[in-house]
């Protein structure tokens, strides 16, 4: 009995010692380099990751290493993070492709709702519906009338089947009711170039991808999919001015492996908020037409599940997944 009592006392004492130690670990985090996985170099996810992590490295006085793993539309980088230790030293930063992959593919090597713990939604990129100059369209209504008058479906381009740009192209097709056929390419810049060359009639891409082609007169910006007008394209109207209920995505996610302590995720979120509030960071993100709205880990699951529902609905309507 005495041995059992001593064991219980020792166990409770261990727990009491553990709690302050965990709190101390969170306050001291990080004590070694942190790695953040994202997709291909030069992508908007990559640019956002490097802008934010450079400031985090300054705050933390530790290196923050960005690893580009572009394979399988972001699924490769996600699968690596899903299997990593839940200690805050391996993180994932991706665009809405993170939710798109899960909505369209039941055979991923991870489960986005079970294998990840939310750190933050960082905000959204402004998207633009760009059309070929050859269509003669100047507004969304012009373009819809043009598309419906053609003898066969027009073409729209994206960064490949199942990409977020594909989902956005499908969303416009479904909302407007135009007949259109998808053509996939390797990247969003490639998709935009096809519109500029007149080989396809439209694409929905980030404004940062399309702006130079639009300024050069190679393509026409019909509408912004954003909450506000763009500094890069100030004269372009919002899509909601034509379709008031039009949805949007482009959300960027910062996630950790499942099991990462909530206190630690809240600490990282707080540091991200501080980094994105810096004037030079705000200026650089504004040039990318990135809308900073940093929500914490407590809202992560709700926002992720909403994205999954939206993309599954689009995928079913577009015939990309079984109904």
N, C-alpha and C positions, 0 to 999 in steps of 0.2 A: 504493500500500500504506500509505504514511504517512498519507494522507488518511483511508483506511478505519479505521486504528488510532485516529486522533484522534476520529473519529466514534463509535467504540465506547466510547472512554474518556469522551467527553462524555455519551453515553447512560447509561452506568453511573453516572456522577456525578450525573446528573439524577435517577435512581431513588433514589440514596442521600439526596439532598436532599429528595425527595418524601416518603419515609417519615416523618421527623420532622415535616414540615409537616402531614401528615395527622393524626398523633398530636396535634399542637398544636391543629389544628382541632377534633378531638373534645373535647379538654380545655376549649377555649374555647366550645364550642357551648352555647347559640345566641348569635350575634352580631347577630341581627335578629329581628323578630317571627316567631312560629311560628303557623301556622293549623291547627286541628283541625276536620275536617268530621264532622258527625254528622247524625242525622235530625231530625224535627220538634221545635220548641220545646215544652217541657213533658213530653216523653217521658222514660222512665227513662234512656235513653241520653244525652239532653241533660242531665239532672240530674247523672248520674255524670260526664259530660265537664266540666261547669262546676265541680264540686267539686274534681276532680283538677287541672284546668288552672289554677285560681286559685292553688293551691299551687305548681305548676310555675313560674308566672310570678314568684312571690316568690323561688323558688330561683334561677331563671335571670336575674333582673333584666332580663327582656325581656317584652313583651306576648305573651300567648297568646290568639289570637283564635278564638272558637268560631263556626263557620259552620253554620247549620241548612239542610240540603238534603234535605227529606223525600220528594222524588219517587221513584216506582217502588219503594216499599218499601225504600228505602235504596240502591237500585242507582245512583241519580243521584250521590249523594255518593261512592260507591265508584268510579264511573267517572271522576270528577274526580281523585281521588287516584291512580288507576292511571296516569293520563297526566301526573302532576306530576313535577317534577325529583326524582331520588332523593338529596336532600341533607338530609333530616331536617326541612325547614321546612314540609312539608305531610303531615299525618297523618290517619288515619281511626279513629274510635271508633264501633263498632256492637255491637249485641246479636247473639244467635245468628241473627238474620235474615240476616246476612252469609253464613253457611253455608247457610241454608235457601234463599235465592235461587239460589245456585249448584247446590244439589242438585236443584232442581225445574225450572230453566230453563237449557237448553243454549245459548240465544241471547243471553246477556248480552254487553254490549260490553267485557267483560274476562274474564280467567280467574283465579279466586281463588288457584290454586296456582302461577301463573306471573307474574302482574302485581303481586303484593304480597310484601312482606318482613315477617315477623313482628317485632313489638316486644314484645308481652306479651298474655297472657290475664289479665284483671284480677280475675276472679271471677264469681260468679253471683248472680242475684236469686232470692229464694225465690218460688215460685209456689203458688197455692192453687186447688184444685178447689172452685168455688162453685156451689151449686145453688139453684134457686128454692124459696122457703119453701112454695110451693103443692104441692110434691112430697111434703111431710111427712117427707122423709128426714132422719135425724140422723147417719148414718154412711155410709161408702162402700158397705157391704154392703146397707144399706137402699135406697140409691139405685139400685144395680144391680138389685135385686129389683123396685123400682118400674119402672125402664125396661123390663125384660124382660116385665113384666105388661101393658104398654100395648098397645092394639090396633094402633097404628102407631108408627113410629120417633119418638123424642123429638127435640128440637132442641138444638143447641149453637151458641154464638156465638163469633166471633173478630174480630180486627182486619182481616179480609179474607182472601180465598182466597190461599193460599201464605204467609200470615204465620206467625210463630213460634207465636202463640197458636192458629192453626189446626192447626199440627203437634201442639201439646200436646193439643188437643181430640181429634184423631184418635188420638193415642197412647193416651189413656184409653179411647176407644171400642174400639180393637183389643185392648188388654190385658184389659178387662172383658168383652168380647164382647157389649156392649149394641147394640141397633139404634138408630142416631142419624143425623140429617141436619144437615149444616153450614149455617149462615147467617152470611154475612160482613157486617161493618159497617166504618166508617171508622177506628176506633181501638179499643184495648183498653178505655178507659173507656166507650165506646159499647156494646161487647160486654157489659161488666159490668152496665151499666144495663138492658139487655134481660133479664138474669137477674133483677135486682132487681124489675123490673116484671112478671115472670112470663110474658113473651112467649116466652122460651126456657127450657129446663130446666137447662142448665149451661154453664159456661165455665171455662177454665184461664187465669188471668191473674196478674200480679205482685201480691203481697200489698198493696203500696202502692196499687194501683188499687182493690182490693176492700175494704180494711179498713174504710173509713168506712161503706159500705153494709152490711157484716156487723155492725158495732157498732150500727147503727141498726135491726137486725133485718129488713132488707129481703132478705137472702139468708143461706144457711146454708153455713158453711165445712166441707167434708167431710174434706179432707186437704191437707197441705202436701207439695209436691214440692221437697224440700230435704234437706240433710244433717243438719239439726238443727231443733229447735222454734223457732218464731218469737216474738220479743219482742212483736210487734204482736198476735199471735194465739196466746198461750201455751198454750191448752187444746186446740188443734187437733192431731190426731195426724199422723204422717208417712204418706205414701202407701205407703212400704215396709213399714209395719206390716200392711197388707192384702195388698199385692203386693210381696214381698221383692225381686224382680228388676226392679222398675219403674225405668226410665231417667229421666233428667232433662236439661234443658238450661237455657238462660237465661244462657249464658256471654257475656261481653263482651270484645271484641277490640280491641286497639290495633295498627294496621298502618301500614306505610309503603310507598311505591312500590318495586317490584322494583329491585334494584341499590343500594339504600341500604346503605352499608357496615355490616358486622356490628358493628364496634367502636362505631360511632355508635348503632346500635340497642341495644346493651348499655348504653351510657351513659344513654340515655333510659329504658330499663327500670330501671336502678339509681335514677334520680331519681324514677320513678313509685313504686317500692317505698318510698323515703323519704317521699314525699308521703302515701301511703296509710297509713303507720305513725303519722302525727301523731294525737294524741288527739282533736282536734276533727273531723278527717276520719273517723276510725273511728266516732265518735259519730254523725255525720250519715249515714254509710252504714249503720250499724246501724238507724237509724230508717227507712231505706228497705228494711230486710230484705235488705241486700246482703252476701253472704259474700265477704270479701276473700281471694283466693288468687292472688297475682301470680306467674305463671310467665314465664320469659324467652323471648327469641327462639329459643333452641336447642330448646325444646319446642313451639314454635308450629305447625310444619308437621304434627307427629304429631297434635296435638290437633285441628287443622283437618280433617285427613283423616278422623279418627274421626267428627267431627260430620257431614261430608259422607256418610259411609257410613250413619250412623244415619238421617239425614233422607231419603236416597234409599230406604232400606228402608221407612220410614213412607210416603213418597210413593207407592211402588209398591203397598204393601198397601192404601192408601186410594184407589188408582186415579187419582192425580194425575199420574203419569208412566207411560209405557209400561213394561211388565215385560220 
